[in-house]
Amino acid sequence: MVNVVDDAFVVAGRRFVRRAFPDQGSLHRVNRRGDPASWGSQLAGLTSPGDLQHDVPTAQESFSYLSPTMARSLARIADIDQSTAHRGFILLIGPTGCGKTTLAKTYCHLANQPCTELSFSGDTSLSDFYTSVELVRDEEAQSSTLTVPGPAIEAMRLGKKLLLNEINMLPPDLLTVFSQAVDTGRLVLSGTERGNVEIEVHREFGLIGTANPNYVGTLEMGRAIERRFGRGLGYIEMDFLPADEEAVAIENEFARERVFAAHDLKVSATICRRIADLASRLRSDPQIGNVMQSRLSTRSLVHWLGLAQITSLPLVQVLDRALLTTVPADARDVVYAQASEALGDTRLDVSASAQLHYLRVTWPALAEGVAVPIDVAAPTRQVARRHRRQSGGPVIHRIRFVRALPDGGKAIVAEPMCQIGDTRYGIGLKIRGYDRNGRQIADPDRLADIGRLLRDEDGLNVARPLGHLLSRRDLLPCLTAHTVRVLEIAEAAQLLGRPIFIAGPTGAGKSSLARTLAFLRGQPVVEVGFNGETAKTDLSAVRRLIGGVTRWQTQAFLEALADGDTVIANEYNLAYPDVHSLLNGLFDKGASYALPDGRVLRMHDEARVIATGYLEGPGVKPLNEGVENRYGAVVGLEYPPVADEVAVLRFVAPTGDADSILRCVRLVDYCRRLVAGKVDAASLIGLSRAAQEALRQAAKRAALSTAELVALARVSGSSDFAERLRIGILEGAPESVRRVLEPVLLQYGLG
């Protein structure tokens, strides 16, 4: 559908020009002695126009296939952007995952237009993208403030396309800064280092916005904003492709996934058509269509096929485990029934899955009620435990201490001196251990024990670089069929390079499961917690005063992703939905984030995000549909079945009384189900409404989490698990609650 020549590209039968950048400009520098140090020239450091070529989206960031519908939309973008009669804006509005951002980048790639991409959220301010006021010092160390242009102004000055994702998360009044600039062709900046100045807007500048309508965290755009884009002109409504075109699109996108392209793996065109037909029916269903639009986007269909190929699980099983977790129960039942009817037990090519087996952990096939050590799930190809690279100059290690170890060995402690600016700072410890025979210790767990000894007994607890390798103490106590089912889907999403969301109740083991996956894949981890006050600046960048000058510094979240760590984001959805939008740019094809000072941070190929959270409860915020759609898998981790939970507790306390543990778990399981309203109503017949409510209130005290039970088992040892559980449930309970609980405890043999 597209034909590209040197100076033009043809799409949908129409020809559009491509921007040309000379290798060397026509300007020739006059060789004279340098300016005095007190002069500040704008021209002496002028960059070549050809340098903008680096900002043109690559083929990897663009669509490799354009269907007829996509080609028509692309031609319309090109027509508006290259029109001399209409210098307006372009807005691509439509459901998440239908290809808006990538289509915009495809246009920039074909038209050879440099592009700056920004993602907005509800707390975005002008200082994040337009101008900011910074503190600076002159040569005499006198402080003053200056207005510094942001990436949006640089795009207008240099003639780049400005791609604004989630534009309807931005307060509409902030968009007027672009209207003013385009209408007048001038930017007026006050308080710059050159005083108050004007900048002419480059004729190649253009604005392309994307918006998901009526999603969580978005704002009503209003008719005035719609007029700015122009219906019939730059206001372009997009939707999912017709099923026949979507089938070809997902077939092509599947083949472009890095893990499949490396092995030249394809997916059946027939299966793609069946998947696309099913998705089209479900999206248009009058009862559940609104719910399924974001869950079964074109992007989600590619994820679905990718997970199924890597795991070799049936398509319907992958759909249920990874795509339907947040779907309301009644809609989920409808989708599962229709998918089962359409797809049966269809799997993707088993031989293709076998080619990928060497990349994966060998997960044990476990029956319910069996628990095994973590080491049983060793990778088939040993994963090298990768240490985080240190940015900046070379690190100098200065030996500080020598210490004798209790077993007769020796530890040498050095301090890494890392260069930050013109100064070196000590960050962390470098420990080299030797056993009593003088052999160097290589076991990471033994070295971790030495580190704990130095911390606890010698006070060597100092700030360390981001990213640490996990030890077994950080992981799940063991593996069961329940946890393996979640781990194999989560690992597949990681191999696709996608973030993962693990949803489940408090204490079900979500964070421990995330750490276990990172441990088995040898990934350094940075773990952060979200809350209701978490702001986007806590994750992206913040101004910092360095040497009397304010500079933008990336926060730990972004730095870890740039350096290739695995970030575990706990209680992810306690933060407000606009905070989540940070993931949009990071997990689009460009995998980048534009900082307020104009720098572009690119995510490392090996970086991963595993978010954990619960779907309901105090402080929980709804997930933004556009962000949720970017997760490779949203998997549920509920409390384990009774048999698996008993197996875990017996693994932790092998000498404990098996019958006593079983009775305790059955009691806790009943109370959990009672609190959640999942107990068979017939079992409550004969109780008055007041008595039923009293029973539910009492059950809350006994509905312990798996984490609480494991902690009890570790402390209790062989004998008093049941007694400790009984004390924990009754201790401090009001008399009215005790009257309800004590008969229940007797019923389970725990009186």
Secondary structure, 3 states (H helix, E strand, C coil): CEEECCCEEEECCEEEECCCCCCCCCCCCCCCCCCCCCCCCCCCCCCCHHHHHHHCCCHHHCCCCCCHHHHHHHHHHHHHHCCCCCCCCEEEECCCCCCHHHHHHHHHHHHCCCEEEEECCCCCCHHHCCEEEEEEECCCCCEEEEEEECHHHHHHHHCCEEEEECHHHCCHHHHHHHHHHHHHCEEEEEEECCEEEEEECCCCCEEEEEECCCCCCCCCCHHHHHHHHCECCCEEECCCCCHHHHHHHHHHHHHHCHHHHCCCCCCCHHHHHHHHHHHHHHHCCCCCHHHHHHHCCHHHHHHHHHHHHHHCCCHHHHHHHHHCCCCCHHHHHHHHHHHHHHHCCCCCCHHHHHHCHHHCECCCCCCCCCCECHHHHCECCCCCCCCCCCCCCCCEEEEEEEEECCCCCEEEEEEEEEEECCEEEECCCEEEEECCCCCECCCHHHHHHHHHHHHHHHCCCCCCCCCECCCHHHCCCCECHHHHHHHHHHHHHHHCCCCEEEECCCCCCHHHHHHHHHHHCCCCEEEEECCCCCCHHHHCEEEEEECCEEEEEECHHHHHHHCCCEEEEECHHHCCHHHHCHHHHHCCCCCEEECCCCCEEECCCCCEEEEEECCCCCCCCCCCHHHHCCCCEEEECCCCCHHHHHHHHHHHCCCCCHHHHHHHHHHHHHHHHHHCCCCCHHHHCCCCHHHHHHHHHHHHHHCCCHHHHHHHHHHHCCCCHHHHHHHHHHCCCCHHHHHHHHHHHHHCCCC
